[in-house]
Amino acid sequence: MRRGGLIALASWTAAVLLCASTAFGDIIAAGVAGAPATRGTSVQLTPTLPPPIPRVLLIGDSSLEGMKFYSSSQRALAGMSYVLDAESCRRLIRPSCHSLVGNVPNTALEAIQGAPGFFDAVVIGTGYNEGSAEFSSDFNQIVAAARAKGAVRILWMNYRLRDGLTRGGTDNNGSYVANNATLLQKVASGAFPDVTIANWRDYTEPVRNWFVSDGIHYQPVGALGAADYLSRWIASLFSEPCPKPMTVGGPIDDPCTPPDGHAPPDVNALYG
């Protein structure tokens, strides 16, 4: 049965979930999910129906922040309760940079550590403001923080290359290429069987129109596509039905298969 419902941070009930990590499955080959995870043991002080759905923390920078700007895209974040924490100029561990509006957000590490309660999964959709020299160490610290929050699955979105120049007149594509390679190496090492690489770079190759001129930040359709993509990944990792078919009127995979390797759906048609 699909675990329906979508509970945003503002509408959480008083139910308290205490989650403890369970044993992990086989190693995830580079970029490919292994056996679906089981969630941490949940003790509900106030029982609710239907049974608990995965609680997911989504951590992003100005790329994933598009789902905040175009908030209607969040209707595609189905099959989970979630906290969406995405801020422009966020970095992983090092102090974040100044955004265009002048604020300096907390880091991804601080955002994970400060998020309320425990989570079954953490999605990392940040890293575009990084160099490559410390990325390997940053990865280790982010994964450790997610595990400490109870996550049994960590989904890390890899990096698209920039089409245009940054404010400083240079691009950061060299770091994106290097950091994508580091993600593959980390997962292939066998030390991170709970981490899955979401191949956002290749998945979105056919849908350049999802992005603005720089090739990274979302158009409204891209925000909707990102939400649909992440929902499919979460459903797959927890062996749940897909939130939507791949085509209007088509079958819904049960359990959901990872979206990578499929052509992106026409999300405007799917979601109206």
N, C-alpha and C positions, 0 to 999 in steps of 0.2 A: 504494500500500500504506500502511496506517495505520502511523505510527511509534509503536508501542506502548510501554508501560512507563511507570513513574512512579518517579523517583529522588529521594527526600528528601535533605536535606542530610546527615543522619547516615549515609547509605548510599552516598554518592558513591564511585566507584572512583578509582583512581590516575590515570585518563586525564586528560591536561591538554589543554584546548581553548584555542587562541589564536585569537581571533576579530577580524576586521577588518570594519568596516562596508562594505556594498556600496551601489551607487547606489540612490536611492529612486525609486519610481514616481510616477505623476501625483499632483497635489495631492489631499488628502482633503477633500471638501466638508464643511461644518460638520456634525459628528456622523455622517458616513457614510464608511465605509472605501472607499479607492480600490483599485487593483490590489494583489493580495497581495504581501507583501514576500518577497524572498529573504533567506536568512540570511547572516551573515558567513562568509567563508571559514574553514573549520575545519581545523586541522592536528592530527591525533591521534598522539601519541607512542606510545600503546598502542591499536591498532585494536580496536574493539568491534563486535559485531553485536547487533541490527540497526543500520542507519546512525543517526547522531546525531539526536536529537530536539531541538526548541527548548529552550534553557535560559532559564528565566524567573525574574526577580526580582520578587516581589510585596511592595510597601511599603505598610503600612497604619497606621492609628491604631486606636482602640478599636472602630470599626465592623468593619473587616476582621479585627480580632483575634478576632472571633467564630469564625472558622475554626480558630483555635488552641484556644479554649475547648471547642468541639465538634469535637474532632479527627477524629471519624469522617467529617465532611464532606469531608475532604481526599481521600477515595477518589474524589471527582468531579473532582479536579484531574488529568485524564487527558491523554495526548498531549503531555506535557512533562516535563522535569525542572525542579525548582523550588526556590527558597529563599523561604520565607514569613517575612517580618520585619514584624510588626505589634505595636505597643505603644500602650497607652492614653496619651492626652494628647500624642501626638507632633504636632509642627508641621512645616511644610515647611522653613523657613529660620531663623526666629526661635527662640530657646531654647524648648524644650517646657515645658509646664505640669506641675504636680505631679499625679500620678494619685491615685486614691482610696487606694491603698496607700502613697503617699508618695514613690514614685520619680519621677525626671525622665528620660524616655528621650532618646536621641539624636534628632536631627532627621531628616527624610526625606533631606535632602542628605547628612548624615553617614552614614546607613544605606546609601545607594547607593554613596558613595565607599568605604566600608569593607567592602562585600560582597566575598566571595572570588571571584577570577577575572573572567571576562567573561560577558556575557549576550546572547542574541539578542533578548530583549524585556524591557521593564520595565513593570510595572503599578503605577499610582499610585492607591491606595485610601485616601488620607489628605487632609485639608484641612478637617475639621469643627471644628478648633480655631483657625481663621484669621479675621482680619478681611479686608476687601477692599482696603484702601489699598495694600498691597504685593504683592497676589496676582499681578499681571501680571509684576513683576520676579521673584517667587519661581518662577513658571512657567518663565521663561527659564532660571533657574539649575538647576532640576530637570531640564529637558530636556537642557541641556548636560551635566550629570553622567551622565545615562542614555546619551547618545551616547558619552561618554568610556569607558563600560563596554562599548561595542561594540554597543549595542542598535540594531537596524534598525527596530524597531517599539516605540512607547511608547503604552500604552493607559491613558487617564486616565478614571477613573470620576467622573461628575458627582455632584451632591449632592442627596440627598433633603431635604425640609423637615422640621423638627422639629415633632412634634405636642405635646410637653409642654415644660415649662420646664427650664432647666439649673439647676445648683446655685445659681448666682447669682441666680436668679429671673427671668432674661430669656432669650429665645431668640436664636439667631444667624441666623435665617432671612434677614434682609436681606443678610448677607454671602453666604449660599449662593446666593441669586438673582443677586447681582452677579457672583459668581465663576463661576457657570454661564454667564452671558453673556460673561464674559471668555474662557472656554474656547472658546466658539463663535467669537469675534472672532479669537483667536489662530490657530485652524486655518484660518479663512477668509482670513487674511492672505497665505497662500502661503509663509510662512517656516518652516512646520513640517509638511512633507508626511509626516514619519514619525510624527506624533502622530494618534491616533484617539480621539475622545470616545466612551466607553461610556455610553450614556444610561440609566444605572442608575435615575435618578429616574422616568422614564416607564415603563421596562420593568417595574418593580416596583409600579406603580400598582394593578394588579388583585390583588396578593397582599399586602395589608396585614398578614395573619397571619404573614408571614415575620419581622415585627419586634416588638420589645417596645413598651411604651407610648409611648416617645419618637419612634417612627417611623424611627429610624436604626440602632439596635443590633439584632443578629440574635437571633431565636429559633433553636433547632436546625435547623428546616426552612429558615430563611433563610440560615444558614451553608452548608447543602447547596446551596441555590439559587444562592448567590453563587459557589460553587466550580464548579457546572455552567455558569453564565453565563460565567465567565472562561475556562473550558476551551473553550467554543464560540467565544469571541472569538479566542483564540489559534489554534485550528484554522482559523478563517476567515482570519486575517491571514497565515498561512503556507500557505494553500491545501491543507489537510489534511482528511480526513474528520471529521465531527462525532464527539465521543466517545460520544454516545448519540443515539437517535432522539428526536423531540419527544414521541412517545407510545409506550407499551409495545407492542412488536411492530411498530412502524412502520418506514419506511425511514430509513436513515442518509444524510444529505446528503453527497455527495462531489464537489467540495469543500464544506466546511461554509459555510453562509450566516451572516452576522452575526445574533445573536439579537435585536437591537433590531428592533422592528416585528412580532415574533411574540409571542403570548401565552406567558407562562412555562409550562413543562411541570409536570406533577405529579411533582416530584422524589422524593417518598417512594415513589411507585409505580415510577419508573425505577430507583432505586437500592436498592430493597428496604428 
